[in-house]
Amino acid sequence: MDPLAPVIAALHAESRPRVWSLVITVFGDSVQPRGGSIATVRLQRLMERVGVTSGTLRTALSRLRRDGWVETERTGRHSRYRLSAEGLARFAPATARIYAPPVTAPVTEWTLCQGCEEEAGFPVAPGLRLLPGKAPEGATLAVTGQLSALAPGMREALLPPEQQAAIAALLADVAALDGPEMGPLDAAAARTLLVHRWRRLVLRWPEPPAELLPEALRPRAAASPRAAVARIYHALTPAADAWFDTPLDDVPPMPPAGPATAARFGGPAQA
């Protein structure tokens, strides 16, 4: 059985997968740490493994080039793609948020805040938000202390249904990828799909601390969704890296990954 089948099916079951966004995931996760450019042949092979046809990939790359995300170059017989300066500027700020280490300590200080930005914390009442830590600047009212009670159903009420569905989908992918032994190409594709799911989740909504997660959204073998992603990510990385380190037909291997990649999600010791 194809070890990636459940995850690929989940990707394509969504309303028309955004292939251009999947390509950006590949650049951020696997291309930027390896010299910043990738041969079209290698990118196409990786995308084919996750069910993206060459024609669909060409359309996505044309859109990214037209929108200023990527640029092309020629090396011998092969074309290559790299992020443009504009694309790098757009992507770089997200990297720290995507690959931050999991929080292992419980939250000891909470703030009820009025006048906070919508991106901060979680809504408990109209105009009132709960967030871990101190109130951000600009709050019109802030009360800080310990979280001593959380009524039944409150955790579900704090997270919008779309976010809960996205976390559930992520955990389903994690469960599907947890355990099957994979070859280099399968591992590279699996890591891409995992990071893509995680990236779309963590860049869209505030990340809930473990204390606010509904019981159904708590990973079985990890303290938080981020910790679950970190564990699978580091399990896949040796085989995934081997695929990028290996020649592909007459395309040479990609440059070695920089040392900073080993510290993603806090490093394997944190996973």
Secondary structure, DSSP 8 states (H G I E B T S, - for coil): --TTHHHHHHHHHSSS--HHHHHHHHIIIIIGGGTSEEEHHHHHHHHHHTT--HHHHHHHHHHHHHTTSEEEEEETTEEEEEE-HHHHHHHHHHHHHHH-----S----EEEEES--TTSSEEEETTEEEEESS--TT-SEEEEE------TTHHHHHS-HHHHHHHHHHHHHHHHHSS----HHHHHHHHHHHHHHHHHHHTTS----GGGS-GGGS-SSSSSHHHHHHHHHHHHHHHHHHHHTS-BTTB-------GGGGGGGG-GGG-
